[in-house]
Each structure stands twice: as C-alpha cells, then as structure tokens.
C-alpha cells in the first residue's frame, strides 16, 4: 500500500528530476510505481527539470555575457540552442538586417562580441 506524498518525498522527487533521473528511475528509488509517481508527483517532476534547466541556462548566459573575459564557447552554445544559429550557416541579426553576418565559428575566445556587432551592415 502506497502512502500519500510528504514534503520530504516531494523534495526528493524534485531533486532527482533536476539531476536528470527518469520517472522510472525516480519511482524505483522511492519504492513506488511509475503510475503513482505520474499521478502524485507530476508537478514535482516537471518543476525539478525546469529548475535545473533555468539554473544551467543562467550559468551559461552569465558566462557568455560577462564584461571581463566572456566565454565564447558559452556564447556559441547559447546562440546555437537559443538564437537559431547553426555552425556552418550565417545568421543576420534582428536589428533590421543591419548587423554583419558571421558564422559562430569565426569568433575566437577573447574576441569582443561588441566588435562583431559593430561591424559593417549587410548589403
């Protein structure tokens, strides 16, 4: 007989989901059926994954946009996953096609993104 969720079990599910454990793995670790997990802990599974994604996105964004020594690798990852950039394709910026088109691969670590954005407009 399975018991009602407790604050502790809800926190455990949220934590395990944030670490990337599947519902099947979480259910096994808690000693409950997957169906029970899906019915009684659906919100915790979703929130755990969302919270982890938000933390990772914030970390990548901060690394990519810091004023001193920004991480070009983090910026490339962000642009490729969130900005519609592709490794071999050129992307024209949102500012009415006024930014110079450039591939993500052309920017090297230590280069200024501001310098890239201030380059000549696309003809």
WOBEL-V776245 format. One record per residue. N is the residue number from 1. BURIAL is b if it has 24 or more other C-alpha atoms within 12 Angstrom, else e. Layout:
N_BURIAL + N_BURIAL
This chain:
1_e + 2_e + 3_e + 4_e + 5_e + 6_e + 7_e + 8_e + 9_b + 10_b + 11_e + 12_b + 13_b + 14_b + 15_b + 16_b + 17_b + 18_b + 19_e + 20_e + 21_e + 22_e + 23_b + 24_e + 25_e + 26_b + 27_b + 28_e + 29_e + 30_b + 31_e + 32_b + 33_e + 34_e + 35_e + 36_e + 37_b + 38_e + 39_e + 40_e + 41_b + 42_e + 43_e + 44_b + 45_b + 46_b + 47_b + 48_b + 49_b + 50_e + 51_e + 52_e + 53_e + 54_e + 55_e + 56_e + 57_e + 58_e + 59_e + 60_b + 61_b + 62_e + 63_e + 64_b + 65_e + 66_e + 67_e + 68_e + 69_e + 70_b + 71_b + 72_b + 73_b + 74_b + 75_b + 76_b + 77_b + 78_b + 79_b + 80_e + 81_e + 82_e + 83_e + 84_e + 85_e + 86_e + 87_e + 88_e + 89_e + 90_e + 91_b + 92_b + 93_e + 94_e + 95_e + 96_e + 97_e + 98_e + 99_e + 100_b + 101_b + 102_b + 103_e + 104_b + 105_e + 106_e + 107_b + 108_e + 109_e + 110_e + 111_e + 112_e + 113_b + 114_e + 115_e + 116_e + 117_e + 118_e + 119_e + 120_e + 121_e + 122_e + 123_e
